[in-house]
């Protein structure tokens, strides 16, 4: 199942805590489990209909979510409005 992300929840430090779209919302932990299990693909689509998939990244403080690194800021999770 593919889910387009149009908004994100963030904590006081700006870290992504949830993903939101027309389908509803899900927590970061659930999204990570679903992406790793290949049961759900989350993505961001910019105004030019370019798709950037959301991936799980292992960071120094644990797993987090991010889109494919590219030259467009409009498809970054951090640039989406709050849900």
N, C-alpha and C positions, 0 to 999 in steps of 0.2 A: 504494500500500500504506500502511495506517495502522498505526503502532506506538505502543502505550501505554507511556509512560515511568513507571516506578515507583521508580527509584533513579538517582542520578547519581554519577559520579566527580568528585572535586574535588582541585585541587592544594593546596599548603600555604597559599596566599593565599585559598582558597575559590572560585577560578574553576572553572567547569565544564570538565572534560576528557573526559567520556564520558557517554553516555546508556545506561541499562540497563532491561530489562523481561523479561517471560516469553519474548520472542523472542530474547534474548541481549544483547549489548552492542555499541556502536559508538563510535568516537572522535568527538570534537567536529568534527574536520576532515571526516570522512566524512559526519556528520549535516548539516553545513553544505552540502556538495556535493549531497547527496540532496534537501534542502529546496529549494535554489536551482534544481535541475533538475526539481523537482516530481515526482520519482520515488517519494519516501517522505514521508509526513506524520507527524510525531511530535507527541504530545499527552500532557497530564497530565489525569487525571480525579480529582476530589475525591470525598469520601464521599457527596455528594449527586448523583453522576453528572454533574456539570457538567464540560464539556470545555474545556480551555484549550490551544490550539495552541502549539507551539514555533515561534518565528520566528528568523530570522537578522537581527542588528542590526549595523550598521557603527559601531563605537566608535572612540575616539581611538587606541587601540592595536591595532585590528584587529577582525575580525568575532567576534561572540559569540552565544550562544543565550539566549533568554528566552521566557517565556510571555506571553500577552496581559496587559497591565497591567489589574488589576481590584481589587476590594475584598477578595478572598479570599487569604489567605496559604497555604492548604493546597494550592494548585495551582501554587505557585512552584517552579522547579527547585531553588533554594537550600534549600528546606525539606524536600526528599526525602532519605531515608536514603542512606548510601553503598553503592555496589555493589562 
